[in-house]
Amino acid sequence: MNHSGIVDLVPADIRDQWIKSGIYPNKSLFQLFYEQAQRQPDKPAVVSPEQTISYGELQHKVACLAASLHDLGVVAGDVIAYQLSNSWYHCAIDLAAAMLGAIVAPYPPGRGLLDTQSLLSRCDARVIIVEPGFGELDICRMIESLRPALLSLRNVIRNYLYIKIKYLQCLPSMKTVSHNLNL
């Protein structure tokens, strides 16, 4: 079992073989990302038709988001669900969760009331990040209507604006954030 409470299904002897042969680096996703960002901060990390984000920029965005999620009480093992259209935010959320030892539960936009309730209750999501609406569906209103049945849910981050505001307010370096989070 790892620090997030997830049981490792790979037998220890096989994992050791992978490590010795160089197949598996025995590092977390966040550790690998952080090392890459340190080696090549100006190289593109996320490329889309709208924008390109370098490893250094993404590293800073991830650190800010991780600090914000930590301030909301997210700890190792907590589940962060998100229902967002495709964007660089997916990478930032996944890496920020990995930095904290949290778990992500992404699900596609457009899911209705029963699908959303089932997913959020089964994964015991502590936080959900959503766009305010999707087409005719008012996602925020739907999630608020489910709150009484979602006992684990502590915070609903209603849109990208929260992430943008927290990013603009966040000025510490990755090392400062990592130190403050005891990573």
Beta strands, then each sheet from edge to edge (+ up, - down):
strand 1: 44-47
strand 2: 52-54
strand 3: 79-83
strand 4: 103-106
strand 5: 125-130
strand 6: 133-134
strand 7: 137-138
strand 8: 155-157
sheet 1: 1+ 2-
sheet 2: 4+ 3+ 5+ 8+
sheet 3: 6+ 7-
end
